[in-house]
Amino acid sequence: MEKLISCCGLNCATCDARIATIADDYEMRVKTAEAWKAQFNAPDITPEMINCTGCREPGVKFGHVTQCEIRICANSKGFQTCGECEILETCTLVGNVHKFAPEALQNLKSLN
């Protein structure tokens, strides 16, 4: 399985927004928007907003990506991912992601 590990360790290759973008699949955008509205309590998400190639890949980004504090922090330190940071396992910023997606931490550890 392809892996495109984001700054925080999530695998962008398995993200529905990226899959819908790469495939230019409007129906998948609709389903993803509906799911994310419920999951993130974000009623304003529309199918047209579901466009992203991944936070570390060239191309279009989902609105949150450009404002992501984790991505901003990693980039400010010159890191590709948080896996390069010495405080990876104690960082509260990226730790919030790892609480809900422990596989993201494992993805980062596997990069080293």
C-alpha distances in whole Angstrom, upper triangle without the diagonal:
4,6,10,12,15,19,19,16,14,10,12,9,9,13,15,17,15,13,17,18,16,17,20,21,24,23,20,22,25,23,21,25,26,24,24,28,28,25,27,30,30,32,32,29,29,26,27,26,23,22,19,17,16,19,18,17,20,22,23,22,23,26,26,23,26,28,26,28,25,24,28,28,25,26,30,29,28,24,21,20,22,20,23,26,28,29,25,26,29,28,29,28,24,25,26,22,21,24,22,18,18,15,15,18,16,13,16,18,15,15,19
4,7,10,13,16,17,14,12,9,9,6,8,12,14,16,13,12,16,16,14,15,19,19,23,23,20,21,24,23,20,24,26,23,23,27,28,25,26,29,29,31,31,27,27,25,25,24,21,19,16,14,13,15,15,14,17,18,20,19,20,24,23,21,23,26,23,25,23,21,25,25,23,23,27,27,25,21,18,17,20,18,21,24,26,27,23,25,28,27,28,26,23,24,25,21,20,23,22,18,19,15,15,17,15,12,15,17,14,14,17
4,6,9,13,13,10,9,6,7,6,8,11,14,15,12,13,16,16,15,17,20,21,23,24,20,21,24,23,20,23,25,23,22,26,26,23,24,28,27,30,29,26,26,24,25,23,20,18,15,13,11,13,12,12,15,17,18,18,19,22,21,18,21,23,20,22,19,18,21,22,19,20,24,23,21,18,14,13,16,15,17,20,23,23,20,21,24,23,24,23,19,21,21,18,17,20,19,15,16,12,11,14,13,9,11,14,11,11,15
4,6,10,11,9,8,5,5,5,8,10,13,13,10,12,15,15,13,16,19,20,22,23,20,20,23,22,19,22,24,22,21,24,25,23,23,26,25,28,27,24,25,23,23,21,18,16,13,10,8,9,8,8,12,14,15,14,16,19,18,15,17,19,17,19,16,14,18,19,16,17,20,20,18,15,12,11,14,14,16,18,21,22,19,21,23,22,23,21,17,19,20,16,17,20,19,15,16,13,11,14,13,10,11,14,12,11,15
4,7,8,5,6,5,6,8,10,11,14,15,12,14,18,17,16,19,21,22,24,25,22,21,25,23,20,22,25,22,20,24,25,22,21,25,25,28,27,24,25,24,24,22,19,17,14,12,9,9,8,10,14,16,17,15,16,18,17,14,16,18,15,16,13,12,16,16,13,14,18,17,16,13,10,8,10,10,13,15,18,18,15,17,20,18,19,17,14,16,17,13,13,17,16,13,13,11,8,10,11,7,8,11,10,9,12
4,5,5,5,6,6,9,11,11,14,14,12,15,17,16,17,20,21,22,24,25,21,20,23,23,19,20,23,21,19,22,23,20,19,23,22,25,24,22,23,22,22,19,17,16,12,11,7,6,6,9,13,14,15,12,13,15,13,10,13,14,11,13,10,8,12,13,10,12,15,15,14,11,8,7,9,10,12,14,17,17,14,16,18,16,17,14,11,14,15,12,13,16,15,13,14,12,9,11,12,9,9,13,13,11,14
4,6,8,10,10,13,15,14,17,17,15,18,21,19,20,23,24,25,27,28,24,23,26,25,22,23,25,23,20,23,24,21,20,23,23,26,25,23,25,24,24,21,19,18,15,14,10,7,7,11,14,16,16,14,15,16,13,10,12,13,10,10,7,6,9,9,7,9,12,12,11,8,6,4,6,8,10,11,14,14,11,14,16,13,14,12,9,12,13,11,12,16,16,13,14,13,10,11,13,10,8,12,13,11,14
4,6,9,10,14,14,14,17,17,16,19,21,21,21,24,25,26,27,28,24,23,26,24,21,22,24,21,19,22,22,19,18,21,21,25,25,22,24,24,25,21,20,19,16,15,12,10,11,14,17,19,18,15,15,16,13,11,14,14,10,10,7,7,11,10,9,11,14,14,14,11,10,6,6,8,11,11,14,13,10,12,13,11,12,9,6,9,10,7,8,12,12,10,11,11,7,8,11,9,8,11,13,12,14
4,6,9,11,12,12,16,16,15,17,20,20,20,23,25,25,27,27,23,23,25,24,20,22,24,21,19,23,23,19,19,23,23,26,26,23,25,25,26,22,20,19,16,15,12,11,11,14,17,19,19,17,17,19,16,14,16,17,13,14,10,11,14,14,12,14,17,16,16,13,11,7,7,8,11,12,15,14,11,12,15,13,14,13,9,11,12,9,8,12,12,9,9,8,4,6,8,6,5,9,10,10,12
4,6,9,9,9,12,13,12,14,17,17,18,20,22,22,23,23,20,19,22,20,17,19,21,18,16,19,20,16,16,20,20,23,23,21,22,22,23,20,17,17,14,13,10,10,11,13,17,18,18,15,15,17,14,13,16,16,13,15,12,12,16,16,14,16,19,19,19,16,13,10,11,12,15,16,19,18,14,15,17,16,16,14,11,12,12,9,9,12,11,8,9,7,5,8,10,7,9,12,12,12,15
4,5,6,7,11,12,10,12,15,15,15,17,19,20,22,22,18,18,21,19,16,19,21,18,17,21,21,18,18,22,22,25,25,21,23,21,22,20,17,16,13,12,9,10,11,12,16,17,17,15,15,18,16,14,17,19,16,18,15,14,18,19,16,18,21,21,20,17,14,12,13,13,16,18,21,21,17,18,21,19,20,18,14,16,16,12,12,15,14,10,12,9,7,11,11,8,10,13,12,12,16
4,5,5,9,9,7,9,12,12,12,14,16,17,18,19,16,15,19,17,14,16,19,17,15,19,20,18,18,21,20,23,22,19,20,18,19,16,13,12,9,8,5,8,9,9,13,13,13,11,12,15,14,12,15,17,14,17,15,13,17,18,17,17,21,21,20,17,14,13,15,16,18,20,23,23,19,21,23,21,21,19,16,18,18,14,15,18,16,13,15,13,11,14,14,11,13,16,15,15,18
4,6,8,10,7,7,11,11,10,12,15,15,18,18,15,15,19,17,15,18,20,18,17,21,22,20,20,24,23,25,25,21,21,19,20,18,15,13,11,9,8,11,11,11,14,14,15,14,14,18,17,15,18,20,18,21,19,17,21,22,20,20,24,24,23,20,16,15,18,18,20,23,26,26,22,23,26,24,25,22,19,21,21,17,18,20,18,15,17,14,13,16,16,12,15,18,16,15,19
4,6,9,8,7,10,12,12,13,15,15,17,17,13,14,17,15,13,16,18,15,15,19,19,17,18,21,21,23,23,20,20,18,19,18,14,14,12,11,10,13,14,14,17,17,17,15,15,18,17,16,19,21,19,21,19,18,22,23,21,23,26,26,25,22,19,17,19,19,22,24,27,26,23,23,26,25,24,22,19,20,20,16,16,19,16,13,15,12,12,16,15,13,15,18,17,17,21
4,5,5,6,9,10,11,12,14,13,15,15,11,11,14,13,10,12,15,12,12,15,16,14,15,18,18,20,19,16,16,15,16,14,11,11,9,9,8,11,13,13,16,15,14,12,11,15,14,13,17,18,16,19,17,17,20,22,20,21,25,25,25,22,19,17,19,20,23,24,27,26,23,24,26,24,23,21,18,20,18,15,16,18,15,13,16,14,13,16,17,14,17,20,19,19,23
4,5,5,6,8,10,10,11,10,11,11,7,8,11,9,6,10,12,10,10,14,15,13,14,17,16,18,18,14,14,12,14,12,9,10,9,10,11,14,16,15,17,16,14,13,11,15,15,15,18,20,18,21,20,19,23,25,24,24,28,29,28,25,22,21,22,23,26,28,31,30,26,27,29,27,26,24,21,23,21,17,19,21,17,16,19,17,16,20,20,18,20,23,23,23,26
4,5,5,6,9,10,10,10,10,11,8,7,10,10,7,9,12,11,10,13,15,14,14,17,15,17,16,12,12,10,11,9,5,6,6,8,9,11,14,13,15,13,11,10,8,11,12,12,15,17,16,20,19,18,20,23,22,22,26,27,26,24,21,20,22,23,26,27,30,29,26,27,29,27,26,23,21,23,21,18,20,22,19,17,20,19,17,21,22,19,21,24,24,23,27
4,5,5,6,8,9,10,12,13,10,10,13,13,10,12,16,15,14,17,19,17,17,20,19,20,19,15,15,13,13,12,8,7,5,5,6,10,12,10,12,11,10,9,9,13,14,12,15,17,17,20,19,17,20,22,21,21,24,26,24,22,19,18,21,22,24,26,29,29,25,27,29,27,26,23,21,23,22,19,20,23,20,18,21,18,17,20,21,18,19,23,22,21,25
4,5,5,6,8,8,11,12,8,9,13,12,10,13,16,15,15,18,20,18,19,22,21,22,21,17,16,13,14,14,10,9,9,8,10,13,15,13,15,13,13,13,13,16,17,16,19,21,20,23,22,21,24,26,24,24,28,29,28,25,22,21,23,24,27,29,32,31,28,29,31,29,29,26,24,26,24,21,22,24,21,19,22,19,18,22,22,19,21,24,23,23,26
4,6,5,6,5,7,8,6,6,9,10,9,11,14,14,14,16,18,18,19,21,19,20,19,15,13,10,11,11,8,7,8,9,12,15,17,15,16,14,12,13,12,15,17,16,19,21,21,24,24,22,25,27,26,26,30,31,30,28,24,24,26,27,30,31,35,34,30,32,34,31,31,28,26,28,26,23,24,26,23,21,24,22,21,25,25,23,24,28,27,26,30
4,5,5,7,9,11,9,8,12,13,11,13,16,16,15,18,21,20,20,22,20,21,19,15,14,11,10,10,7,5,6,7,10,13,15,13,13,10,9,10,10,14,16,15,17,20,20,23,23,20,23,26,25,24,27,29,27,26,22,22,25,26,28,30,34,33,30,32,34,31,31,28,25,28,26,23,25,27,24,23,25,23,22,25,26,23,24,28,27,25,29
4,6,8,11,13,11,11,15,15,14,16,19,19,19,21,24,23,23,25,23,24,23,19,18,14,14,14,11,9,8,7,10,14,15,12,12,10,10,12,13,17,18,17,19,22,22,25,24,22,24,27,25,25,28,30,28,26,22,22,25,26,28,30,34,34,30,32,34,32,32,29,27,29,28,24,26,29,26,24,26,23,22,25,26,22,24,27,26,24,28
4,5,9,11,9,10,13,14,14,16,18,18,19,22,24,23,24,26,24,25,23,20,18,14,14,15,12,11,11,11,14,17,19,16,16,14,14,15,16,19,21,20,22,25,25,28,27,25,28,30,29,28,32,33,31,29,26,26,28,29,31,34,37,37,33,35,37,35,35,32,29,31,30,27,28,30,27,25,28,25,24,28,28,25,27,30,28,27,31
4,6,9,9,9,12,13,13,14,17,18,18,20,23,23,23,25,23,23,21,18,15,11,11,13,10,9,11,11,15,18,19,17,16,14,12,14,14,18,20,19,21,24,24,28,27,25,28,31,29,29,32,34,32,30,27,27,30,31,33,35,38,38,35,37,38,36,35,32,30,32,31,28,30,32,29,27,30,27,26,30,30,27,29,32,31,30,33
4,6,5,6,9,10,11,12,15,16,16,18,21,21,22,23,21,21,20,16,14,10,11,13,10,10,12,13,16,20,21,19,19,17,15,16,15,19,21,20,23,25,25,29,28,27,29,32,31,31,34,36,34,32,29,29,31,32,34,36,39,39,35,37,39,36,35,33,30,32,30,27,29,31,27,26,29,27,26,30,30,27,29,32,31,31,34
4,5,5,6,9,10,10,12,14,15,16,19,20,20,22,19,18,17,14,11,7,8,11,9,10,13,15,18,21,23,21,21,18,16,16,15,18,20,20,23,25,25,29,29,27,30,33,32,31,35,37,35,34,31,30,32,34,36,37,41,40,37,38,39,37,36,33,31,33,31,28,30,31,28,27,30,28,27,31,32,29,31,35,34,33,37
4,5,5,6,9,10,11,12,14,15,17,18,20,21,19,18,18,15,12,8,11,13,11,13,15,17,19,23,25,23,24,21,19,19,17,20,21,22,25,26,26,30,30,29,31,34,33,33,36,38,37,35,32,31,33,34,37,38,42,40,37,38,40,37,36,33,31,33,30,28,30,30,27,26,29,28,27,31,32,29,32,35,34,34,37
4,5,5,6,8,10,10,12,14,16,16,17,19,18,17,17,14,12,8,11,12,9,11,13,15,16,19,22,20,21,19,17,17,15,18,19,19,22,24,24,27,27,26,28,31,30,30,34,35,34,32,29,28,30,31,34,35,38,37,33,34,36,34,33,30,28,29,27,24,26,27,23,22,26,24,23,27,28,26,28,31,30,30,34
4,6,5,6,9,10,10,12,14,15,16,17,15,15,14,10,8,5,7,8,6,8,11,13,15,18,21,19,20,17,14,14,12,14,16,17,19,21,21,25,25,24,26,29,28,28,31,33,32,31,28,27,28,30,33,34,37,36,32,34,35,32,31,28,27,28,26,23,25,26,23,22,26,24,23,27,28,26,28,31,30,30,34
4,5,5,6,9,10,11,13,14,15,16,14,13,13,10,7,5,8,10,8,11,14,17,19,21,24,23,23,21,18,17,14,16,18,19,22,23,23,27,27,26,29,31,31,31,34,36,36,34,31,30,31,33,36,36,39,38,35,36,37,34,33,30,29,30,27,25,27,28,24,24,27,26,26,29,30,28,30,34,33,33,37
4,6,5,6,9,10,11,12,14,15,14,13,14,11,10,8,12,12,10,13,15,18,19,21,24,23,24,22,19,18,16,18,18,20,23,24,23,27,26,26,29,31,31,31,34,36,35,33,30,29,30,32,35,35,38,37,33,34,35,33,31,29,27,28,25,23,25,25,22,21,25,24,24,27,28,26,29,32,31,31,35
4,5,5,6,8,10,10,11,13,12,12,13,9,9,7,11,10,7,10,12,15,15,17,21,20,21,19,17,15,12,14,15,16,19,20,19,23,23,22,25,27,27,28,31,32,32,30,27,25,26,28,31,32,35,33,30,30,32,29,28,25,24,25,22,19,22,22,19,18,22,21,20,24,25,23,25,28,28,28,32
4,5,5,6,9,10,10,11,9,9,9,6,6,5,9,8,7,10,13,16,17,18,22,21,22,20,17,15,12,13,14,16,18,19,19,22,23,22,25,27,27,28,30,32,32,30,28,27,27,29,32,33,36,34,31,31,32,30,28,25,24,25,22,20,23,23,20,20,24,23,22,26,27,26,27,31,31,31,34
4,6,5,7,9,10,10,9,9,10,8,8,8,12,12,11,14,16,19,20,22,25,25,26,23,20,18,15,16,17,19,22,22,22,25,25,25,27,30,30,31,33,35,35,33,31,29,30,32,35,35,37,35,32,33,34,31,29,27,26,26,23,21,24,24,20,21,24,24,24,27,29,27,29,32,32,33,36
4,5,5,6,8,10,10,10,12,10,11,11,14,13,11,15,16,19,19,20,24,24,25,23,21,18,15,16,16,18,21,21,20,23,23,24,26,28,28,29,32,33,34,31,29,27,27,29,32,32,35,33,30,30,31,29,26,24,23,23,20,18,21,20,17,17,21,21,20,24,25,24,26,29,29,30,33
4,5,5,6,7,7,9,10,7,10,10,13,11,10,13,14,17,17,18,21,22,23,21,18,16,12,13,12,15,18,18,17,20,20,20,23,25,25,26,28,30,31,28,26,24,24,27,29,29,32,30,27,27,28,26,24,21,20,21,18,16,19,18,15,16,20,20,19,22,24,23,24,27,28,28,31
4,6,6,5,5,5,7,6,9,11,13,12,12,15,17,20,20,20,24,25,26,24,20,18,14,14,14,17,19,19,18,21,22,22,24,26,27,28,30,32,33,31,29,27,27,30,32,32,35,32,30,30,30,28,25,23,22,23,20,18,21,21,17,19,23,23,22,25,27,26,28,31,32,32,35
4,6,5,7,7,11,10,12,14,17,15,15,18,19,22,22,22,26,27,28,27,23,21,17,17,16,19,22,21,20,22,23,24,26,28,29,30,32,34,35,32,31,28,28,30,33,33,35,32,30,29,30,28,25,23,23,23,19,18,20,19,16,18,21,22,22,25,27,26,28,31,31,32,35
4,6,8,10,12,11,14,15,18,16,15,18,18,21,19,20,24,25,27,25,22,19,16,16,15,17,20,19,18,20,20,21,24,25,26,27,29,31,32,29,28,25,25,26,30,29,31,29,26,26,26,24,22,20,19,19,16,14,17,16,12,14,18,19,18,21,23,23,24,27,28,29,31
4,5,9,11,10,13,15,17,14,14,17,17,20,19,19,22,24,25,24,21,18,14,14,12,15,17,16,15,17,18,19,21,22,24,25,27,28,30,27,26,24,23,25,28,28,30,27,25,25,25,22,20,18,17,18,14,13,16,15,13,14,18,19,18,21,23,23,24,27,28,28,31
4,6,9,10,13,15,18,15,16,19,20,23,22,22,26,27,28,26,23,20,16,16,14,17,20,18,17,19,21,22,24,25,27,28,29,31,33,31,29,27,27,29,32,31,33,30,28,28,28,25,22,20,20,21,17,17,20,18,16,18,22,23,22,25,27,27,28,30,32,32,35
4,6,6,10,13,14,12,13,16,17,21,20,20,24,25,26,24,20,17,14,13,12,15,17,16,16,19,20,21,22,24,26,27,28,30,31,30,28,27,26,29,32,31,33,31,29,29,29,26,23,21,21,22,18,18,21,20,18,19,23,24,23,25,28,27,28,31,32,32,35
4,6,8,12,14,12,13,17,19,23,22,23,27,27,28,25,22,19,16,14,15,18,20,19,19,22,24,24,25,28,29,30,31,34,35,33,32,30,30,33,35,35,37,35,32,33,33,30,27,25,25,26,22,21,25,24,21,23,27,27,26,29,31,30,31,34,35,35,38
4,6,10,11,10,12,15,17,21,21,21,25,25,26,23,19,17,13,12,13,16,18,17,18,21,23,23,24,27,28,28,30,33,33,32,31,29,30,32,35,34,37,35,33,33,33,30,28,25,25,27,23,22,26,26,23,24,28,28,27,30,32,31,31,35,36,35,38
4,7,8,7,8,11,14,17,18,18,22,22,23,20,16,14,11,10,11,14,16,16,17,20,21,21,23,25,26,26,29,31,31,30,28,27,27,30,32,32,35,33,31,32,32,29,27,24,24,25,22,20,24,24,21,22,26,26,24,27,29,28,29,32,33,32,35
4,5,5,7,10,13,17,18,20,23,22,22,19,16,14,11,12,14,16,18,18,19,23,24,23,25,28,29,28,31,33,33,32,30,29,30,32,34,35,38,36,33,35,35,32,30,27,27,28,25,23,27,27,24,24,28,28,26,30,31,30,31,34,34,34,37
4,5,5,8,12,15,17,19,22,21,21,18,14,14,11,13,15,16,18,20,20,24,25,24,26,29,29,29,31,34,33,32,29,28,30,32,34,35,38,37,34,35,36,33,31,28,27,29,26,24,27,28,24,24,28,27,26,29,31,29,30,33,33,33,36
4,6,7,11,14,16,18,21,20,19,16,12,12,10,11,14,16,17,19,20,24,25,23,25,28,28,27,30,33,32,31,28,28,30,32,34,35,38,37,34,36,37,33,32,29,28,30,28,25,28,29,26,26,30,29,27,30,32,29,30,34,34,33,36
4,6,9,12,14,15,18,18,17,14,10,9,7,7,10,12,13,15,16,20,21,19,21,24,25,24,26,29,29,27,25,25,26,29,31,31,35,33,31,32,33,30,28,25,24,26,24,22,25,26,24,23,27,26,24,27,29,27,27,31,31,30,34
4,7,10,12,13,17,16,16,13,10,9,6,9,11,12,14,16,16,20,20,19,21,24,24,24,26,29,28,26,24,23,25,27,29,30,33,32,29,31,32,29,28,24,23,25,23,20,23,25,22,21,24,23,21,25,26,24,25,29,29,28,31
4,7,9,11,14,13,12,9,6,6,6,9,11,11,13,15,16,19,20,18,20,23,22,22,25,27,26,24,21,21,24,26,27,29,32,31,29,30,32,29,28,25,23,26,24,21,24,26,23,22,25,23,21,25,26,23,24,28,27,26,30
4,6,8,10,9,9,7,5,4,5,9,10,9,11,14,14,17,17,15,17,20,19,18,22,24,22,21,18,18,20,22,24,25,29,28,25,27,29,26,26,22,20,23,22,19,21,24,21,20,22,21,19,22,23,20,21,24,24,23,26
4,7,8,6,7,6,6,6,8,12,13,10,12,16,15,18,17,15,17,20,18,18,21,23,21,19,16,16,19,21,22,24,28,28,25,27,29,26,26,23,21,24,23,20,22,24,22,20,22,20,18,21,22,19,19,23,22,20,24
4,6,5,8,8,8,7,8,12,11,8,11,14,12,15,14,11,14,17,15,15,18,20,18,16,13,13,15,17,19,20,24,24,21,23,25,22,23,19,17,20,19,16,18,21,19,17,19,17,15,17,19,15,16,19,19,17,20
4,6,8,9,9,7,9,11,10,6,8,11,9,12,11,8,11,13,12,11,15,16,15,13,10,10,13,15,16,18,21,21,18,21,22,20,20,17,15,18,18,15,17,20,19,17,19,17,14,16,18,15,15,18,19,16,19
4,7,9,11,10,12,14,13,10,11,13,12,14,12,9,12,13,11,10,14,15,13,11,8,9,12,14,15,16,20,21,18,21,23,20,21,18,16,19,20,17,18,22,21,19,20,18,15,17,18,15,14,17,17,14,17
4,6,9,9,12,15,15,11,12,16,15,17,16,12,15,17,15,13,17,18,16,14,11,12,16,17,18,20,24,24,22,25,27,24,25,22,19,23,23,20,21,25,23,21,22,20,17,20,20,17,17,20,19,17,20
4,7,9,12,15,16,12,12,16,16,19,18,14,16,19,17,15,18,20,17,16,13,15,19,20,21,23,27,27,25,28,30,27,28,24,22,26,26,23,25,28,27,24,26,24,21,23,24,21,20,24,23,20,23
4,7,10,13,14,12,12,16,16,19,19,16,17,20,19,17,20,22,20,19,16,18,21,23,24,25,29,29,27,30,31,28,29,25,24,27,26,23,26,29,27,25,27,25,22,25,26,23,23,26,25,23,26
4,7,9,12,10,10,14,15,18,18,15,17,20,19,18,21,23,21,21,18,19,22,24,25,26,30,30,27,30,31,28,28,24,23,26,25,22,25,27,25,24,27,25,22,25,26,23,23,27,27,25,28
4,6,8,6,7,10,11,15,15,12,14,17,17,16,19,21,20,19,17,17,19,22,23,24,27,27,24,27,28,25,24,21,19,23,21,19,22,24,22,21,24,22,19,22,24,21,21,25,25,23,26
4,6,6,8,10,10,14,15,13,15,18,18,17,20,23,22,21,19,18,20,22,24,25,28,27,25,27,27,24,23,20,19,21,20,17,20,22,20,19,22,22,19,22,24,21,22,25,26,24,27
4,6,6,7,9,13,14,13,14,17,18,17,19,22,22,21,20,19,21,24,25,25,28,27,25,27,27,24,23,19,19,22,19,18,21,23,21,21,24,24,21,23,26,24,23,27,28,26,29
4,6,5,6,10,11,10,11,14,15,15,17,20,20,19,18,17,18,21,22,22,25,24,22,24,24,20,19,15,15,18,16,14,18,19,18,18,21,21,18,20,23,21,21,24,26,24,27
4,5,5,9,9,8,9,12,13,12,15,17,17,16,14,14,15,18,20,20,23,22,20,22,23,19,18,15,14,17,16,14,17,19,18,17,20,20,16,19,21,19,18,22,23,21,24
4,6,9,10,8,8,12,13,11,13,16,16,16,15,15,16,20,20,20,24,23,21,24,24,20,20,16,16,19,18,17,20,22,21,21,23,23,19,21,24,22,20,24,25,23,25
4,6,9,8,7,11,12,12,13,16,17,17,16,16,16,20,21,20,23,21,20,22,22,18,17,14,14,17,16,15,19,21,20,20,22,23,19,21,24,22,21,24,26,24,26
4,5,5,6,9,10,11,12,15,16,15,14,13,13,16,18,17,20,18,17,19,19,15,14,10,11,14,13,12,15,17,17,16,19,19,16,17,20,19,17,21,23,21,23
4,5,5,6,9,10,10,12,14,14,14,13,12,15,16,15,17,16,14,17,16,12,11,8,9,12,12,12,15,16,17,17,19,20,16,17,20,19,17,20,22,21,22
4,5,5,6,9,10,11,13,11,11,9,8,12,13,12,15,13,11,14,14,10,10,7,6,10,10,10,12,14,15,15,16,17,13,13,17,16,13,16,19,17,19
4,5,5,6,8,10,11,9,9,8,8,12,13,12,16,15,13,16,17,13,14,10,9,13,14,12,14,17,18,17,18,18,14,15,18,16,14,17,19,17,18
4,6,5,6,9,10,10,11,11,11,14,14,13,17,16,15,18,18,14,15,11,12,15,15,15,17,20,20,20,21,21,18,18,21,19,17,20,22,20,21
4,5,5,6,9,9,10,10,9,12,12,10,13,12,12,15,15,11,12,9,10,13,14,14,16,19,20,19,20,20,17,16,20,18,15,18,20,18,19
4,5,5,6,5,7,6,6,9,9,8,12,12,11,14,15,12,14,11,10,14,15,14,16,19,20,19,19,19,15,15,17,16,13,15,17,15,16
4,5,5,6,7,8,9,12,11,11,15,15,14,18,19,15,17,14,14,17,18,17,19,22,23,21,22,22,18,18,20,18,15,18,20,17,18
4,5,8,10,11,11,14,12,12,15,15,15,19,18,15,17,14,15,18,19,19,21,24,25,24,24,24,20,20,23,21,18,20,22,20,20
4,6,9,10,10,12,9,9,11,12,13,17,17,14,16,14,14,17,19,19,20,23,25,23,23,23,20,19,21,20,16,18,20,17,17
4,7,9,10,12,9,10,13,15,15,18,19,17,19,17,16,19,21,20,21,25,26,24,24,23,20,19,21,19,16,18,19,16,16
4,5,7,8,6,8,11,13,12,16,17,15,17,15,14,17,19,18,18,22,23,21,21,20,16,16,17,15,12,14,16,12,13
4,7,8,7,10,13,15,13,17,18,16,18,16,14,17,19,17,17,21,22,19,19,18,14,15,16,13,11,13,14,11,12
4,5,6,8,12,12,10,13,15,13,15,13,11,13,15,13,14,17,18,16,16,15,11,11,13,10,7,10,12,9,11
4,5,5,9,9,6,10,11,9,12,10,8,10,13,12,11,15,16,15,14,14,10,9,12,10,7,9,12,10,11
4,6,8,9,6,9,12,11,14,13,10,12,15,13,12,16,17,15,14,13,10,8,10,9,5,6,9,7,7
4,7,9,8,11,13,12,16,15,13,15,18,16,16,19,21,19,17,17,14,12,13,12,8,9,11,9,8
4,5,5,9,10,9,13,12,11,13,16,15,15,18,20,19,17,17,14,12,14,14,10,11,14,12,11
4,6,8,9,9,13,14,13,13,17,17,16,19,21,20,18,19,16,13,15,16,12,12,15,14,12
4,6,5,6,9,10,10,10,14,15,14,16,19,18,16,18,15,12,15,16,12,12,16,16,14
4,6,5,9,9,8,8,12,12,10,13,16,14,13,14,11,8,11,12,9,9,13,13,12
4,6,9,10,9,7,11,12,9,11,14,14,11,13,12,8,11,13,10,10,14,14,14
4,6,9,9,7,11,12,11,12,15,15,14,16,14,11,14,16,14,14,17,18,17
4,6,6,6,9,10,10,12,15,15,14,16,14,11,15,16,13,14,18,18,18
4,6,5,6,9,10,10,13,14,14,16,14,13,16,18,15,17,20,20,21
4,5,6,8,10,11,13,13,14,16,13,13,16,17,15,17,20,19,20
4,5,5,7,9,11,11,11,13,10,9,13,13,11,13,16,16,17
4,5,5,6,9,9,9,12,10,9,12,14,12,14,17,17,18
4,6,5,7,9,10,13,11,11,14,15,15,16,19,20,21
4,5,6,6,8,10,8,9,12,12,12,15,17,17,19
4,5,5,5,7,6,6,9,10,10,12,14,16,17
4,6,6,10,9,9,12,14,14,15,18,19,21
4,6,9,9,10,13,14,15,17,18,20,22
4,5,6,8,10,10,12,14,15,17,19
4,5,6,7,9,10,11,13,15,17
4,5,5,6,9,10,10,13,15
4,5,5,6,9,10,11,14
4,5,5,6,9,10,12
4,5,5,6,9,11
4,6,5,7,10
4,5,5,7
4,5,6
4,6
4
